[in-house]
Amino acid sequence: MRRLAALAPLALLVGASPVATLKVDVDSLRNARGVIRLCLTAVASNFPTCEDDARAVARSVPASQRSLAYDGLPPGGYAVAIIHDENGNGKLDTFAGIPREGFGFSRNPRIAFGPPRFDAARFVVQQGNGEQRIRMRYMF
């Protein structure tokens, strides 16, 4: 009977899903005004806005906070999009379609016209800890 009692915690771990922690560090922020809005998604059709994605994780943190951790993620492929909402109006301000505020994406893909494809920003999170260092870009 003691043997069975000793194995009970192990049985709980066998059925548990593996989880991961993702640390996101933001580089090259122009100033500490406003907020940084981050969107983490595993669904290509909802990148980069995370709209209509119930499993996406969107967060806003003060621009003075340059790193953030996502805990309890299931391992898999994800992409992160960030905007530096300097005026705090809840959106990326543009002029003639060109961003007036900062933006960035996981894996720091090349930017041409419009946001990168999900595959260009996609990275894999394994069980344990992962990290993405995202460089902010400003057009104005």
PASEBA-1860 file (N, C-alpha, C; in nm, 3 decimals):
! residues 140
1> MRRLAALA> 0.081/-0.118/0.000/0.000/0.000/0.000/0.087/0.126/0.000 ~ 0.199/0.122/0.074/0.289/0.237/0.077/0.346/0.267/-0.061 ~ 0.376/0.161/-0.136/0.430/0.181/-0.271/0.332/0.257/-0.359 ~ 0.206/0.221/-0.353/0.105/0.289/-0.433/0.091/0.435/-0.392 ~ 0.096/0.463/-0.264/0.088/0.600/-0.215/0.208/0.682/-0.262 ~ 0.324/0.620/-0.266/0.444/0.690/-0.311/0.439/0.721/-0.460 ~ 0.369/0.641/-0.539/0.360/0.662/-0.684/0.250/0.759/-0.723 ~ 0.162/0.796/-0.633/0.049/0.885/-0.665/0.093/1.019/-0.725
9> PLALLVGA> 0.192/1.090/-0.668/0.234/1.216/-0.730/0.287/1.197/-0.872 ~ 0.355/1.089/-0.899/0.407/1.061/-1.032/0.293/1.041/-1.131 ~ 0.187/0.975/-1.088/0.072/0.953/-1.175/0.009/1.086/-1.215 ~ 0.009/1.183/-1.126/-0.046/1.315/-1.160/0.037/1.384/-1.266 ~ 0.170/1.368/-1.259/0.257/1.431/-1.357/0.245/1.369/-1.495 ~ 0.220/1.242/-1.503/0.209/1.174/-1.632/0.095/1.233/-1.714 ~ -0.017/1.265/-1.651/-0.132/1.320/-1.723/-0.125/1.470/-1.743 ~ -0.028/1.538/-1.682/-0.018/1.684/-1.692/0.038/1.725/-1.827
17> SPVATLKV> -0.011/1.836/-1.879/0.040/1.891/-2.004/0.168/1.967/-1.976 ~ 0.267/1.955/-2.063/0.388/2.033/-2.044/0.359/2.181/-2.068 ~ 0.424/2.267/-1.994/0.406/2.410/-2.011/0.541/2.478/-2.026 ~ 0.536/2.599/-2.080/0.658/2.675/-2.104/0.638/2.818/-2.058 ~ 0.750/2.886/-2.038/0.751/3.029/-2.009/0.827/3.098/-2.121 ~ 0.769/3.205/-2.172/0.833/3.284/-2.277/0.864/3.421/-2.221 ~ 0.990/3.461/-2.228/1.030/3.595/-2.187/1.049/3.679/-2.313 ~ 0.986/3.797/-2.316/0.998/3.889/-2.429/1.070/4.014/-2.380
25> DVDSLRNA> 1.182/4.045/-2.443/1.257/4.167/-2.413/1.242/4.262/-2.531 ~ 1.220/4.390/-2.501/1.199/4.491/-2.603/1.320/4.582/-2.608 ~ 1.382/4.593/-2.726/1.499/4.678/-2.747/1.464/4.797/-2.836 ~ 1.544/4.902/-2.825/1.539/5.019/-2.912/1.408/5.097/-2.902 ~ 1.352/5.102/-2.782/1.234/5.185/-2.760/1.278/5.330/-2.760 ~ 1.210/5.414/-2.833/1.251/5.553/-2.851/1.237/5.636/-2.723 ~ 1.138/5.604/-2.641/1.118/5.676/-2.515/1.032/5.590/-2.423 ~ 1.007/5.639/-2.302/0.928/5.563/-2.205/0.786/5.617/-2.192
33> RGVIRLCL> 0.739/5.693/-2.290/0.602/5.746/-2.287/0.504/5.638/-2.332 ~ 0.384/5.645/-2.275/0.276/5.557/-2.319/0.292/5.413/-2.273 ~ 0.242/5.322/-2.356/0.244/5.180/-2.324/0.297/5.099/-2.441 ~ 0.339/4.978/-2.409/0.376/4.880/-2.510/0.262/4.779/-2.514 ~ 0.207/4.756/-2.631/0.098/4.659/-2.648/0.155/4.538/-2.720 ~ 0.143/4.422/-2.655/0.197/4.297/-2.709/0.084/4.202/-2.741 ~ 0.099/4.129/-2.849/0.002/4.029/-2.891/0.078/3.900/-2.921 ~ 0.041/3.793/-2.854/0.102/3.661/-2.875/-0.006/3.569/-2.931
41> TAVASNFP> 0.019/3.512/-3.047/-0.079/3.422/-3.108/-0.010/3.302/-3.171 ~ -0.086/3.195/-3.182/-0.040/3.075/-3.251/-0.117/3.054/-3.381 ~ -0.205/3.148/-3.414/-0.294/3.134/-3.531/-0.253/3.235/-3.639 ~ -0.209/3.185/-3.752/-0.160/3.271/-3.860/-0.263/3.373/-3.907 ~ -0.388/3.334/-3.915/-0.491/3.425/-3.968/-0.520/3.541/-3.873 ~ -0.475/3.533/-3.749/-0.499/3.641/-3.653/-0.375/3.724/-3.624 ~ -0.272/3.704/-3.701/-0.148/3.779/-3.682/-0.148/3.897/-3.778 ~ -0.112/4.016/-3.739/-0.052/4.056/-3.613/-0.150/4.117/-3.512
49> TCEDDARA> -0.278/4.119/-3.539/-0.371/4.193/-3.452/-0.428/4.113/-3.336 ~ -0.429/3.981/-3.346/-0.488/3.893/-3.245/-0.639/3.908/-3.235 ~ -0.702/3.974/-3.330/-0.847/3.986/-3.329/-0.908/3.850/-3.361 ~ -1.021/3.822/-3.303/-1.095/3.697/-3.326/-1.015/3.573/-3.288 ~ -0.924/3.586/-3.195/-0.844/3.473/-3.150/-0.861/3.460/-2.999 ~ -0.949/3.372/-2.958/-0.979/3.355/-2.816/-0.859/3.306/-2.737 ~ -0.765/3.240/-2.803/-0.648/3.186/-2.732/-0.529/3.282/-2.735 ~ -0.541/3.393/-2.807/-0.432/3.491/-2.811/-0.417/3.556/-2.673
57> VARSVPAS> -0.296/3.600/-2.647/-0.270/3.669/-2.522/-0.223/3.810/-2.555 ~ -0.308/3.908/-2.525/-0.273/4.048/-2.547/-0.247/4.114/-2.413 ~ -0.140/4.191/-2.406/-0.106/4.260/-2.282/-0.060/4.402/-2.314 ~ -0.082/4.488/-2.218/-0.029/4.624/-2.224/0.051/4.648/-2.098 ~ 0.170/4.702/-2.116/0.257/4.733/-2.002/0.312/4.874/-2.022 ~ 0.347/4.942/-1.914/0.409/5.075/-1.930/0.534/5.065/-2.016 ~ 0.558/5.168/-2.096/0.674/5.166/-2.185/0.805/5.162/-2.109 ~ 0.802/5.198/-1.983/0.924/5.191/-1.903/0.960/5.046/-1.867
65> QRSLAYDG> 0.864/4.955/-1.883/0.888/4.813/-1.856/0.931/4.747/-1.986 ~ 1.055/4.707/-1.996/1.111/4.659/-2.122/1.109/4.508/-2.139 ~ 1.052/4.436/-2.042/1.044/4.291/-2.057/0.914/4.241/-1.994 ~ 0.872/4.125/-2.041/0.746/4.066/-2.000/0.759/3.915/-2.012 ~ 0.692/3.841/-1.925/0.695/3.695/-1.933/0.554/3.641/-1.952 ~ 0.541/3.546/-2.040/0.417/3.471/-2.060/0.438/3.334/-1.995 ~ 0.364/3.306/-1.891/0.377/3.179/-1.820/0.266/3.083/-1.859 ~ 0.293/2.953/-1.847/0.191/2.852/-1.868/0.152/2.828/-2.013
73> LPPGGYAV> 0.243/2.858/-2.106/0.214/2.836/-2.249/0.230/2.689/-2.285 ~ 0.137/2.634/-2.363/0.163/2.501/-2.417/0.274/2.511/-2.522 ~ 0.364/2.414/-2.529/0.467/2.419/-2.632/0.404/2.426/-2.771 ~ 0.470/2.497/-2.861/0.420/2.510/-2.997/0.476/2.631/-3.066 ~ 0.421/2.663/-3.183/0.465/2.776/-3.263/0.383/2.900/-3.233 ~ 0.451/3.013/-3.216/0.386/3.139/-3.182/0.451/3.252/-3.261 ~ 0.384/3.367/-3.262/0.441/3.491/-3.313/0.396/3.604/-3.222 ~ 0.483/3.704/-3.206/0.453/3.819/-3.122/0.457/3.945/-3.208
81> AIIHDENG> 0.358/4.031/-3.190/0.356/4.164/-3.252/0.349/4.266/-3.139 ~ 0.424/4.376/-3.154/0.430/4.480/-3.052/0.409/4.616/-3.117 ~ 0.335/4.702/-3.049/0.332/4.843/-3.088/0.369/4.926/-2.966 ~ 0.434/5.038/-2.992/0.465/5.135/-2.888/0.360/5.245/-2.900 ~ 0.256/5.233/-2.822/0.143/5.327/-2.823/0.183/5.447/-2.737 ~ 0.257/5.539/-2.796/0.313/5.651/-2.721/0.207/5.744/-2.662 ~ 0.096/5.761/-2.732/-0.008/5.852/-2.682/-0.119/5.779/-2.607 ~ -0.112/5.647/-2.594/-0.206/5.571/-2.514/-0.348/5.566/-2.568
89> NGKLDTFA> -0.364/5.580/-2.699/-0.500/5.579/-2.756/-0.549/5.440/-2.795 ~ -0.470/5.337/-2.768/-0.514/5.200/-2.793/-0.496/5.150/-2.933 ~ -0.424/5.222/-3.018/-0.404/5.177/-3.156/-0.269/5.227/-3.209 ~ -0.228/5.170/-3.320/-0.107/5.214/-3.389/-0.145/5.331/-3.479 ~ -0.098/5.450/-3.448/-0.129/5.567/-3.530/-0.049/5.561/-3.660 ~ -0.116/5.599/-3.769/-0.052/5.599/-3.901/-0.078/5.731/-3.972 ~ 0.004/5.759/-4.072/-0.016/5.872/-4.162/0.005/5.818/-4.302 ~ -0.098/5.824/-4.384/-0.095/5.770/-4.520/-0.054/5.622/-4.519
97> GIPREGFG> -0.098/5.548/-4.415/-0.069/5.406/-4.406/0.066/5.372/-4.347 ~ 0.145/5.474/-4.315/0.279/5.452/-4.260/0.271/5.471/-4.108 ~ 0.318/5.375/-4.031/0.311/5.387/-3.884/0.386/5.510/-3.831 ~ 0.320/5.585/-3.744/0.382/5.700/-3.678/0.436/5.662/-3.540 ~ 0.401/5.542/-3.494/0.449/5.492/-3.366/0.531/5.366/-3.392 ~ 0.603/5.323/-3.292/0.692/5.209/-3.307/0.619/5.076/-3.316 ~ 0.684/4.981/-3.380/0.630/4.846/-3.395/0.745/4.747/-3.399 ~ 0.714/4.622/-3.372/0.816/4.517/-3.377/0.750/4.381/-3.380
105> FSRNPRIA> 0.828/4.281/-3.422/0.777/4.145/-3.436/0.882/4.046/-3.388 ~ 0.835/3.933/-3.340/0.927/3.828/-3.300/1.016/3.789/-3.418 ~ 1.135/3.747/-3.387/1.239/3.710/-3.484/1.288/3.828/-3.567 ~ 1.235/3.949/-3.542/1.280/4.071/-3.611/1.290/4.054/-3.763 ~ 1.181/4.013/-3.828/1.187/3.991/-3.973/1.203/4.121/-4.050 ~ 1.245/4.106/-4.171/1.259/4.219/-4.262/1.121/4.278/-4.289 ~ 1.112/4.410/-4.292/0.985/4.478/-4.315/0.991/4.546/-4.452 ~ 0.891/4.520/-4.534/0.881/4.587/-4.664/0.757/4.675/-4.661
113> FGPPRFDA> 0.649/4.629/-4.721/0.523/4.701/-4.719/0.424/4.621/-4.636 ~ 0.385/4.676/-4.523/0.292/4.606/-4.436/0.364/4.513/-4.341 ~ 0.286/4.451/-4.253/0.346/4.362/-4.155/0.400/4.234/-4.220 ~ 0.492/4.167/-4.153/0.544/4.042/-4.208/0.440/3.931/-4.202 ~ 0.461/3.826/-4.276/0.375/3.707/-4.267/0.400/3.639/-4.133 ~ 0.304/3.564/-4.089/0.313/3.490/-3.963/0.438/3.402/-3.963 ~ 0.463/3.333/-4.073/0.578/3.242/-4.080/0.711/3.313/-4.060 ~ 0.719/3.439/-4.100/0.844/3.514/-4.083/0.868/3.550/-3.937
121> ARFVVQQG> 0.763/3.561/-3.858/0.775/3.597/-3.716/0.760/3.476/-3.624 ~ 0.726/3.362/-3.679/0.697/3.243/-3.600/0.824/3.184/-3.538 ~ 0.812/3.143/-3.413/0.918/3.075/-3.341/0.853/2.962/-3.261 ~ 0.934/2.869/-3.216/0.882/2.754/-3.143/0.921/2.765/-2.996 ~ 0.822/2.745/-2.911/0.845/2.739/-2.766/0.843/2.593/-2.726 ~ 0.949/2.549/-2.662/0.958/2.413/-2.611/0.919/2.414/-2.464 ~ 0.907/2.298/-2.407/0.882/2.288/-2.263/0.998/2.354/-2.190 ~ 0.970/2.433/-2.089/1.073/2.503/-2.014/1.066/2.652/-2.044
129> NGEQRIRM> 1.181/2.711/-2.076/1.187/2.856/-2.096/1.230/2.890/-2.238 ~ 1.168/2.995/-2.293/1.206/3.048/-2.423/1.224/3.198/-2.411 ~ 1.288/3.257/-2.509/1.312/3.402/-2.505/1.307/3.460/-2.646 ~ 1.249/3.579/-2.656/1.250/3.655/-2.780/1.295/3.796/-2.747 ~ 1.390/3.847/-2.824/1.437/3.985/-2.810/1.388/4.058/-2.935 ~ 1.298/4.154/-2.914/1.233/4.222/-3.027/1.282/4.366/-3.035 ~ 1.328/4.403/-3.153/1.379/4.538/-3.179/1.266/4.624/-3.234 ~ 1.238/4.736/-3.168/1.135/4.827/-3.214/1.185/4.905/-3.334
137> RYMF> 1.092/4.938/-3.422/1.123/5.016/-3.543/1.031/5.137/-3.549 ~ 1.086/5.247/-3.597/1.011/5.371/-3.610/1.032/5.425/-3.751 ~ 0.924/5.463/-3.817/0.934/5.516/-3.953/0.948/5.668/-3.953 ~ 0.897/5.734/-3.852/0.906/5.881/-3.841/0.989/5.917/-3.722
END
